[in-house]
Amino acid sequence: MRLRGDVFWAWADPELHSRTHDETLHDGTFIDVQVRLSRAGETQMFIGIYAHSGMALHEEAVDPRPGESMTRALAWGVGRARQLATAGSAGTCRSASSR
């Protein structure tokens, strides 16, 4: 069970269409990348990294980039999540507004 942080709850909106990539890494770290279309039609992204215990290690909401598809954003987010998790940078929960 993941223990979601404030960044996730501020980002979450179950009424919006979204796509998700969940992955458990070799060390048990869990990554959760979600993309969605905002009500204004912008692609928005959430990246979460969680310990095997479920504790949030890192969460960020990434601001939209005009014209970026959900598919492209999801691929970028998965790469970023893997990089953060394997580089040991997943140490804080925060919100990010740029890439």
N, C-alpha and C positions, 0 to 999 in steps of 0.2 A: 504494500500500500504506500503510495506516494504522499508525503506530507507537503502539500502545496504552500508556497509562500505568498506574501502580499502582492508580488509582481504578477503571479498567475491570476489571482482573484481580481486584480484591477483590470487585467486584460480579458478575462473570460466573458463570453457572451454566447450562450447556447442557441440563440436565435439566428446566428450568422452561419452560413455554410463554411465548413472548414475541411482541411485535409490534415492528416496526422502521420508522422513517422515515429514509431517507438522502436528502440533497439537496446539490447543489453550487451554491454561490452565484455570483453574477456575477464575483466576484474570484478564484474558484477555491477559496475556503474550503469545506470539506466539513463538514456537520453530520450527526450520527448520534444519533438519539433512539430509545431502546428502553424499552418498558414490559413488565412481566411480572407474573404472579401468584406471590406467594411460596407456600411450602408451607402457610402459615397462611391463605392466601386474600387477602392484602393486595396492593394494586397498588403496585409499586415502579418507579422510573424511573432511567434513566441518560441523561445528556446529554454528548455529546462534540463538540468542535469541533477540526478538524484543518486545518493549512495545506495548500496545494497539494502540498507535498513529502511530506505524510503525518505530519509532526510534530504531536504533541498540543499544542494551544494552551490548551485548557480541557477538563476532565472533572469531572463531578460526579454523585454518586449522591444522589437526592432521596428522603427518607424518605416512607413511605406516608401517605396521608390516608384515614382510615376511610370506606368506602363509595364511594370514587371509582372510576369504571370505567376500564378500560384505554383506551378510546376518548377519554374526556375528558382523562385524564392525558397521552396522546400529543399531543393537540391543544395543551394547555398547554405541554408540553415543546418542541414545534416552535416555538411562538411565542417562548419564552424563548431557545432556541438561536439563532434568527434575530436577536433583539434583542442578545444577547451578541456575536455575530459581527459585526454591522454597527455596533455602538456602540464597537467596539475594546476591549471588556472581556474578550475572550478572550485573556488573557495568562498565566494560570496554571492548573496542574492542581490540582484540589482536590476535596474531598468536601463536599457541602452537605447539611444535614439539615432545612432549612425552606424554605418558599416565601413 
